[in-house]
Each structure stands twice: as structure tokens, then as C-alpha cells.
Amino acid sequence: MDKLPQVSPAEAAQAVESGAGVFLDVREPWEREQIHIKGSLSIPIRDLPVRFAELPADQDVYVYCQHGVRSLRAVEFLITSGRPRAIDVAGGMAAWRQAGLPA
């Protein structure tokens, strides 16, 4: 697959805040308990194949993990599974925190 769609944490935050999408956290539950983006959906990457139907098909889905590796895999899976509106949040939760965005 060619380059996957990706945006910065600030771009994702602005899009979701404006109602143009939702956040998907693909980290493990124990990671999410430590910190997560308020209002994000939680589907660990291992569960995504059986739960991706829970994601809205009519909105952009901004996918994040801790550093960006799992979210890229998740975005690739979603796109190849017929969900072309999946977008990676570059750098994941680490970049989100570094940008000083609220969690």
C-alpha cells in the first residue's frame, strides 16, 4: 500500500473538535487507563478485526496508539477492510502530550 493518510495531533484535534471525526485508541486497556484522549473510542488493535464494525462509516476515524506503530498498522487494516476514512495520528499519544494537547 502506498503512503497511508496521516495528520499531526493538532490537526486531528481540530478535526474532531469541529465534529469531522472521532478518535480511536488502539492501545491496550492498561495503557489507556494511564492516559487517553477524552471521548476516544477504545478498541485494542488485536480486537480490531472483530470490532471494526463499531466504528462510524460516515466519519473520519483518527487512530492513535502510544508512538504511532500500531496505529499505522490499524489504519492499513481499516483501509484494506473497506474503511477508507481511517487516518493515522502521527506520533501517537507521545506526540499528543508533547504538543500540549488535553487528555
URHUWO-V348543 format. One record per pair of residues at least 6 apart in sequence whose C-alpha atoms are under 8 Angstrom apart, sorted by the first residue. I is the first residue (numbers start at 1). GAP is how many residues later the second one is. If there is no record, write none. Layout:
I	GAP
I	GAP
This chain:
1	75
4	68
4	71
4	72
4	83
4	84
5	81
5	82
5	83
6	81
6	82
6	83
6	84
7	80
7	81
7	82
7	83
8	81
8	82
8	83
9	80
9	81
9	82
9	83
9	86
9	87
9	90
10	86
10	89
10	91
12	50
12	77
15	6
16	6
16	7
20	39
20	40
21	38
21	39
21	40
21	41
22	18
22	19
22	37
22	38
22	39
22	40
23	14
23	16
23	17
23	18
23	38
23	39
23	40
23	41
24	16
24	17
24	18
24	19
24	37
24	38
24	39
24	40
25	7
25	11
25	15
25	16
25	17
25	18
25	19
25	38
25	39
25	40
26	16
26	17
26	18
26	19
26	37
26	38
26	39
26	44
26	45
26	48
27	15
27	16
27	17
27	18
27	37
27	38
27	39
27	43
28	16
28	17
29	13
29	15
35	68
36	57
36	67
37	65
37	66
38	64
38	65
43	8
45	25
45	29
48	26
52	26
55	6
57	26
57	28
59	26
60	25
60	26
60	27
61	24
61	25
61	26
62	24
62	25
62	26
62	27
63	8
63	9
63	11
63	12
63	23
63	24
63	25
63	26
64	6
64	7
64	24
64	25
64	26
64	28
64	29
65	6
65	27
65	28
66	25
66	26
66	27
66	28
67	23
67	24
67	25
67	26
67	27
67	28
68	20
68	21
68	22
68	23
68	24
71	17
71	18
71	21
72	16
75	11
75	12
75	13
78	6
78	8
79	6
79	7
97	6
